[in-house]
């Protein structure tokens, strides 16, 4: 998503929010860009995930919600990685299982 936002010159807006300015034309342009970024976020998410950002009023708010929901803090990330590593290390084929069976599941 960051790459998409960067290619559309929207990443700074998503990351920092709408900048404060006195220029009415600039405010209008920033709000339009923000709506575009929010639209891209909504279109890129699965229906189940979409529900979590449905009430967001800005792209920054939606982005922060997604980060909090799916990235978690560093302890959560560490635990997830440890769990995945343990699952990988303990995965073994059963005696009667063939490679073909493994590929199909």
TORGUFI-44426 format. One record per residue (C-alpha): z negated, x negated, y. Coordinates in steps of 0.5 Angstrom, whole numbers, padded with zeros to 4 digits, always signed. Layout:
<recs>
ZXY;...
</recs>
This chain:
<recs>
+0000+0000+0000;-0001-0006+0005;+0006-0008+0004;+0008-0001+0005;+0004-0001+0012;+0006-0008+0014;+0013-0006+0013;+0013+0000+0017;+0009-0004+0022;+0003+0001+0021;-0002-0004+0018;-0006-0006+0024;-0007+0001+0026;-0010+0003+0019;-0014-0003+0018;-0017-0002+0025;-0016+0005+0027;-0013+0008+0034;-0014+0003+0040;-0017+0005+0046;-0012+0005+0052;-0011+0009+0058;-0004+0010+0057;-0002+0017+0055;+0005+0015+0052;+0001+0009+0048;-0004+0014+0046;+0001+0019+0044;+0005+0014+0040;-0001+0011+0036;-0003+0018+0034;+0004+0019+0032;+0004+0013+0028;-0003+0014+0025;+0000+0021+0023;+0006+0017+0019;+0001+0013+0016;-0004+0018+0013;+0003+0022+0011;+0005+0016+0007;-0002+0015+0004;-0002+0022+0002;+0005+0022-0001;+0003+0015-0005;-0003+0018-0008;-0004+0022-0015;-0006+0030-0014;-0013+0028-0017;-0014+0022-0012;-0011+0026-0006;-0017+0031-0006;-0021+0025-0004;-0017+0024+0002;-0015+0031+0004;-0020+0032+0009;-0019+0025+0013;-0017+0026+0020;-0014+0019+0021;-0010+0014+0016;-0016+0009+0017;-0021+0014+0015;-0017+0016+0009;-0016+0008+0007;-0024+0007+0008;-0025+0013+0003;-0020+0010-0002;-0023+0003-0001;-0030+0006-0002;-0028+0011-0008;-0024+0006-0012;-0026-0001-0010;-0034-0001-0010;-0038-0006-0008;-0038-0013-0011;-0043-0012-0016;-0039-0006-0018;-0033-0010-0019;-0037-0016-0023;-0039-0011-0028;-0033-0007-0029;-0029-0014-0030;-0035-0016-0035;-0034-0010-0038;-0026-0011-0039;-0027-0018-0041;-0032-0016-0046;-0027-0010-0049;-0022-0015-0049;-0026-0021-0053;-0028-0016-0058;-0022-0012-0059;-0019-0013-0066;-0014-0010-0071;-0017-0006-0077;-0015-0009-0084;-0010-0003-0085;-0007-0003-0078;+0000-0007-0077;+0003-0010-0071;+0007-0004-0070;+0001+0001-0070;-0002-0003-0065;+0004-0002-0060;+0005+0005-0061;-0002+0007-0059;
</recs>
